[in-house]
Amino acid sequence: MTSLTNWIPVEYDPTTVSRANQSSAILSLANGIPMNTDTAYFRRSGGNGVTLGNTYSDDSSSHDKILLNAFKFGGQNKISEDDLNDAESWGAVVQPLANDWLISLAVVLDNACIGVTATGDGSTVPFDSVYKKVRSNGTSSSSESSYTADDNYINYNGTASGAYDALSSTLAKVEAGEYWDDTRALVIAHPAFRDVLRKAKDLQGQPIFVGGQGGDSGTPDTVFGVEIHWSRGAKTSPVPQGSPSGNPLLVFIGDRDNILMRGDRSPIESRMSEGRAHDSTDEVALKFRTRVAFAVGNAKGASVCEKTA
């Protein structure tokens, strides 16, 4: 039986990577920032003053920092030693478990970063999600001091007649602001919005949703011309869950590089602990882990449409 007692990176075949990326907006599209410690700060600009003429004036714009605090996501499977001994290779038994855990991680992580309704406490709720930031009032950072709770929030009642106005209003919350970039804008939506988008039409009767062509290597789905990433984690939930049961969310991100900030403390990796002679069962434990941080760059750069019925 193969002995692997050190942490090693989990290897994926192309299909696995594709499935994980399709499920997780945070793993595939957020701005990844390498972290050498569990916590890290990065600077956030509140603008910079420009003076006219020959006299230079000190800048009075607000500048502050955002804290990234890494949180561990883990999992464990028990594997029969008989299964390992009978398998053609270690990977034949372990790889399917690694694939399943990666996909589960993608949903839990997206839910933690997008839809959790509670304030991050570094324990059961690792971060403040996009939903929480958009719905909260008066954040502690000076560059967000003018943001008021629910400024960028739309409650959509699920009616077909109200879909266009709800979606257009959600986009309008951010597209005219200083955190909008046409080339880096992004929509993260739960698949429950697929039917809503297919039926929504503008005043000329034209659909606002355009389905992508060519799969992963082709053009993405778009709404109002903005790329959509579908995520099963884009639902409200009191704590991060692998199957969140709250309301579906559609989130406009004005600039994915400056609003979705992911800290990469340690990679996704696995470790096997072999059974011992005095154990009561012939089993080995396979553990998975990764350490990830997340922060919303600025609440003004995101807007949320919540489907409440």
Summary of the structure (lengths in Angstrom):
residues: 309
radius of gyration: 22.1
end to end distance: 53.2
largest distance: 82.5
contacts: 950
relative contact order: 0.24
helix: 28%
strand: 30%
